[in-house]
Amino acid sequence: MNSTKVWLNDELVDADKAMVSIFDHGFTVGDGAFETLKVVNGQPVAITRHIKRLIHSLNTIGIELNSEDILKKAVNEVILANKSLGDVMRMRITYTSGVGPLGSDRTKDNFTLVVAVSPESVWPETAIVATVTDPRNDKSMLAGSKTTSYAQNAALLSVARKLGAHEAIMPNTKGELCEGTGSNIFVVKDGQVMTPPLSGGCLGGITRALVIKWFDVKEVDLPMTALRRVDEAFLTSSTRDIQPISKIDDRLLNAPGPVASKMRQEFIAKLAQNYDA
């Protein structure tokens, strides 16, 4: 029996008793948005930024958040109800257009909200990544939004796993370096830290934004071939923070390198000063 508690729509319920309709559009057509964040010592990390991005993603696909106050209440109550899971948890907020017909049309004044947590597993100290040719569509209306239409990411991550990698790195439609399936990518060349700009189609990652805020980073268009020449590279995400890359395809990198190591230490220290940075 699963003893954890989750928030479903407007109340806290046992996880093993929580049920969402098979006609929910989050299931039938992937019509919704979500956020994944880390909870440390009972504090949801960067929750204000995550809620803002969730609202942006929902607005992009034409869904209005029913109540920001209910969402904040759900986050807090789920954390309190699951303290036994440990000091570090992974939280998933999912918001869909709710029950609808077996087609793309939506039902008015309808939504599904789920907030759930699980113990957070420890990421490897360094990551192995594989480049893939299937591009992120930077011309799509969904570019830069975190929607539940996540099949491309799941499929490409599966490809990376079969290649012995932890993450897949995608180009955009112009062949430029874009992002991972669940991460942003940064590279270091001659001491300069660089990352693809949002205009290239990558997701505006929360950790990405904080790294740019706190460190000297240039947002610049880079060809995928740049990965053959960089001195260091690292991934960022809300659960991995800063994760140095030790191997790109068949190329070994110095990891954790001096730049990424220092940035990771400083990032964790800064975040601990204010978890809602």
Residue, then its C-alpha position, 0 to 999 in steps of 0.5 A: m500500500n502506498s502511504t503517501k498523500v497527493w493533492l487531487n483537484d481540491e483535496l488531499v487524498d491517499a495516493d493509492k486511492a487517487m483516481v483521474s478519469i480515463f477521459d481526462h485530456g491530460f491522458t487522451v491528448g496530452d493537453g496540460a502543463f507540468e512542473t518538476l521541482k525539488v523540496v529541501n528541508g520542507q521548502p519548495v525550491a524556486i516555487t515562485r518561478h515554477i508557478k510563473r512558468l506553469i502559468h506561462s505554459l498553460n497560457t501558451i496552450g490556452i488554459e487558464l489556471n483556476s486558482e493560484d491560491i489553491l495551487k500554493k495550498a496544495v504544494n504546502e499541504v503535500i509537503l507537510a503530509n509527506k515529511s516521512l519521505g526525507d529531507v529532499m523530495r521531488m515534487r510534480i505539479t500537473y495541471t490539465s484541461g480536465v475531462g473532455p470528449l474523445g477528441s481535441d475539443r475541451t470542456k469549458d470550466n474544467f481542470t485537473l490538478v495533481v500535486a505529488v512527491s517522491p523521495e529524490s534519488v541522487w544524480p551521478e556526479t557526472a553525466i554521459v550524454a549522447t547527441v541525437t539528430d531529431p530536432r526540437n521544433d523551435k518554430s512550434m507554438l509549444a517551444g519554451s513551454k513545459t507541456t504534458s505532450y512529452a513523447q518526444n522527450a521520452a523517446l529520445l531519452s530512451v535512445a540515449r539510455k540504449l547508447g549507455a548515456h544519461e541524457a540526449i542532447m538535441p539540436n533545433t531545426k537550424g542545427e544549433l545546440c538546443e537542450g536535453t530532454g529534461s535539462n539545459i546545457f552549458v559549455v565552457k571554452d577558454g573560461q567563458v561559460m555559454t548556453p543556447p538562447l531561449s530564441g533557439g527553442c530551449l525551455g527556460g529552465i529555472t536552474r538555467a535562469l539562476v545560473i545566468k543570474w548568478f554567474d558570467v554566462k553568455e547566451v549565444d547560438l552554437p552549432m552542434t559541432a561546438l561540442r567537439r571543441v569545448d573544454e567543459a560542459f554541464l547540464t542544469s535542471s531543477t533536480r540535478d542543479i549543476q551536473p558536469i558532463s564527462k562524455i559526449d558521444d565518444r569524446l571524454l571531457n575533464a569532469p568535474g572540471p574546475v569551472a563547473s565544480k566551482m559553479r556547482q559549489e557556489f550555486i548550492a551555497k547561494l540557493a541555501q540562502n534563499y530557496d525561493a530565489 
